[in-house]
Amino acid sequence: MTRSTADPRPLRLACLDADAPPLFGPASAEGGRQGFEPEVAKLLAEDLGRPLEWVLVPWTDMVPATQRGDADAVLCGQGITDLRREASDFTRPYAIFHEGVLIRRGDAIHTPADLVGRRVAAIENSTNMALAETFDGAVRVPFGASSDDVYADMLAALKSGAVDAVVDDDVVFVPLGESDPNFELAFVVRTGNRWGISVPKGHPEVLAELEGALGRIIADGRHKAAWQLWLPTLAYPFDDAVEM
């Protein structure tokens, strides 16, 4: 149930302007942003009776954008980690994903042991990089600083041979692993990464508002419908109660 009284304040959410289906696609004048995360954002804004506004910035500027007051929160593939909790507060998870290792199609990489001496890309200071650091003997290649589309940069590096593997949450590799002639999914590590909406420290009212809306759309099934629309091959993780 949405709020009966409209709130004229826009709900300003920071994210990348990138093509990472089924999570999100680039912004367009015709249809706005499409994908699972934009659908969740739309449901939150509707529940709160507020217009939705995207603040599109590079990955490394998402949290600073909230700290500057340019955006209210970040809804953009952020795993909830202790390091990120130092700068931001998080809602309960709106998604739980595992992590995958993407390679060039046909490369003989099937386990972490096959990555010894190989160049493995991941977004710097991410849960994906934390996983890459567990691959003994792999050469970690961080991506992210100053990039407008870090995901596309990593895929381009993989395709060109500049790196041998890319670590990211398994959801972003679903379309690539199934149909792209250049790439395949080598293996998945069941890490159960919890993704949340981050709010800068010192704004408990914003956190409470988003937490309340997220709880309502999960409880009444609107969130599950969005998951099944955009992520139909992945099991819905919130049929049981989810703790913070």
MIRO-883579 format. One line per 3 residues: their letters; for each residue x, y negated, z of C-alpha. Coordinates in steps of 0.25 Angstrom, whole numbers, plus 5000, padded with zeros to 4 digits. Each point is the difference from the previous one (the first is absolute). Example, Ala and Ser with C-alpha at 12.3 -4.5 7.8 and 13.67 -1.06 7.14 Angstrom:
BEGIN
AS> 5049:5018:5031  5006:4986:4998 .
This chain:
BEGIN
MTR> 5000:5000:5000  5006:4986:4996  4998:4988:5008 .
STA> 4988:4992:4998  5006:4987:5001  5010:4996:4989 .
DPR> 5014:4994:5004  5005:4990:4990  5015:5003:5004 .
PLR> 5007:5008:4990  5006:5013:5005  5014:4998:4994 .
LAC> 5008:5013:4998  5014:5001:4995  5005:5011:4990 .
LDA> 5008:5002:4988  4996:4997:4986  5004:5013:4994 .
DAP> 4995:5012:4993  4999:5012:5010  4988:5008:4997 .
PLF> 4992:5005:5007  5003:4991:5011  4999:4987:4992 .
GPA> 5002:4994:4987  5005:4986:4996  4991:4988:5002 .
SAE> 4991:4996:4988  4991:4988:4997  4989:5010:4995 .
GGR> 4999:5010:5011  5009:4996:5012  5008:5011:5006 .
QGF> 4996:5014:4999  5004:5013:5008  4998:5006:5013 .
EPE> 5006:4989:5008  4992:4989:4993  4988:5008:5003 .
VAK> 5003:5001:5014  5002:4985:5001  4987:4997:4993 .
LLA> 4993:5009:5010  5006:4992:5011  4997:4987:4995 .
EDL> 4986:5004:4997  4998:5005:5014  5006:4987:5006 .
GRP> 4991:4992:4991  5012:4993:4994  5006:4997:4986 .
LEW> 5012:5008:4997  5013:4993:4995  5013:5007:4996 .
VLV> 5013:4994:5003  5010:5006:4990  5014:5000:5004 .
PWT> 5013:5009:4999  5001:5012:5010  5010:4992:5008 .
DMV> 4991:4988:5002  4987:5007:5004  5003:4999:5015 .
PAT> 5006:4986:4999  4988:4995:4993  4991:5004:5012 .
QRG> 5010:4994:5009  5000:4987:4992  4985:5000:5001 .
DAD> 4998:5002:4985  4993:5013:5002  4992:5006:5011 .
AVL> 5005:5014:4999  5007:5010:4991  4993:5011:4994 .
CGQ> 5010:5007:4991  5006:5013:5002  5006:4997:5014 .
GIT> 5003:5012:5008  4999:4998:5015  5014:5000:5006 .
DLR> 5006:4996:5013  5009:4990:4992  4988:4994:4993 .
REA> 4993:4999:5014  5011:4990:5004  4995:4990:4990 .
SDF> 4985:5003:4999  4988:5007:5006  4993:5011:4993 .
TRP> 4986:5005:4999  4996:5014:5001  5004:5008:4987 .
YAI> 4992:4998:4987  5008:5011:4993  5009:5012:5004 .
FHE> 5010:5005:4989  5012:5009:4999  5012:4996:4992 .
GVL> 5005:5006:4986  5013:5000:4993  4998:4996:4985 .
IRR> 5011:5005:4990  5002:4999:4985  4992:5012:4993 .
GDA> 5008:5012:4999  5011:4996:5010  5004:5012:5009 .
IHT> 4996:4994:5013  4990:5008:5009  5005:4998:5015 .
PAD> 5007:4990:5008  5013:5008:4998  5000:4997:4985 .
LVG> 5001:4985:5003  5015:5002:5005  5008:4989:4992 .
RRV> 4987:4995:4993  4996:4985:5001  4987:4999:5007 .
AAI> 4992:4988:4999  4990:4994:5010  4994:4987:5005 .
ENS> 5010:4994:5010  4996:5000:5015  4988:5010:4996 .
TNM> 4995:5013:5006  5004:5005:4986  5015:4996:5002 .
ALA> 4999:5006:5014  4997:5013:4994  5011:4998:4989 .
ETF> 5010:4999:5011  4996:5014:5005  5005:5006:4987 .
DGA> 5014:5004:5003  5010:4996:4990  4991:4992:4991 .
VRV> 5004:4986:4996  4990:4990:5005  4996:4989:4990 .
PFG> 4991:4989:5007  4991:4992:4991  4991:4988:5004 .
ASS> 5008:4987:5003  4995:4989:4990  4992:5009:4992 .
DDV> 4986:4996:4994  4997:5015:4997  5009:5009:5008 .
YAD> 4992:5013:4996  5002:4997:4985  5014:4997:5003 .
MLA> 5003:5014:5006  4992:5007:4989  5009:4993:4990 .
ALK> 5012:5003:5007  4996:5015:5001  4996:5000:4985 .
SGA> 5014:4994:4996  5008:5009:5008  5005:4989:5010 .
VDA> 4994:5009:5011  4996:5015:5001  4988:4999:5009 .
VVD> 4990:4991:5006  4994:5002:5013  4986:4994:5003 .
DDV> 4987:5004:5006  4994:5011:4992  4987:4993:4996 .
VFV> 5007:4991:4990  5007:5011:4993  4987:5008:4997 .
PLG> 4997:4994:4986  5015:5000:4997  5003:5014:5004 .
ESD> 4988:5006:4992  5000:4993:4987  5013:4991:4998 .
PNF> 5010:5007:4990  5012:4993:5007  4997:5004:5015 .
ELA> 4996:5012:5009  4998:5002:5015  5012:5008:5005 .
FVV> 4994:5003:5014  4992:4994:5011  5003:4998:5015 .
RTG> 4988:5000:5009  5004:4988:5008  4986:4995:5003 .
NRW> 5003:4985:4998  4989:4991:5006  4997:4988:4992 .
GIS> 4994:4988:5008  4997:4985:4997  5010:4991:5007 .
VPK> 4997:4987:5007  5011:4991:5005  5003:5000:5015 .
GHP> 4992:4989:5007  4987:5002:4993  4991:5010:5008 .
EVL> 4987:4994:4995  5004:5004:4985  5005:5014:5004 .
AEL> 4987:5002:5008  4991:4995:4988  5007:5009:4990 .
EGA> 5000:5012:5010  4986:4999:5003  4996:4999:4985 .
LGR> 5009:5012:4997  4994:5008:5011  4986:4997:4994 .
IIA> 5003:5004:4986  5007:5013:5004  4988:5003:5009 .
DGR> 4989:4998:4990  5007:5007:4989  5003:4988:4991 .
HKA> 5015:5003:5001  4998:5015:4997  4993:4996:4987 .
AWQ> 5011:4991:4996  5010:5011:5003  4992:5010:4992 .
LWL> 4999:4990:4988  5015:4997:4999  5007:5012:5006 .
PTL> 4991:5012:4997  5012:5009:5000  5004:4997:5014 .
AYP> 4993:5005:5012  4993:4989:5008  5008:4999:5014 .
FDD> 4989:4993:5008  4989:5010:5002  5005:5001:5015 .
AVE> 5002:4988:5009  5013:4993:4997  5008:4994:5011 .
M> 5009:4987:4999 .
